Amino acid sequence: VFQEFGTTECHFINGTEKVRFVMRYIYNRQQYAMFDSEVGHYVGFTPYGERNAKRLNSDPELMEDRRTAVDTYCRYNYEVSRPFSVERR
């Protein structure tokens, strides 16, 4: 059985003061590529991941979308879910 999946994560430090967007690509429990908003581009961890990172980094429209995901995905969803997660007693 082969398994491939990707994850997107938002890391919040002190509310939305410092936000980090991370996108991971995993195949058979091994991470082969990753985008980190602090780094600003894709990084490959295997030969296959390096080829994909190079291809993804060469797409300016995709890279602009990934770099702005901190605001459009993380901060937006934080504000939507805050009443249910942060302010809940």
Secondary structure, 3 states (H helix, E strand, C coil): CCCEEEEEEEEEECCCCEEEEEEEEEECCEEEEEEECCCCEEEECCHHHHHHHHHHHCCHHHHHHHHCHHHHHHHHHHHHHHHHHCCCC
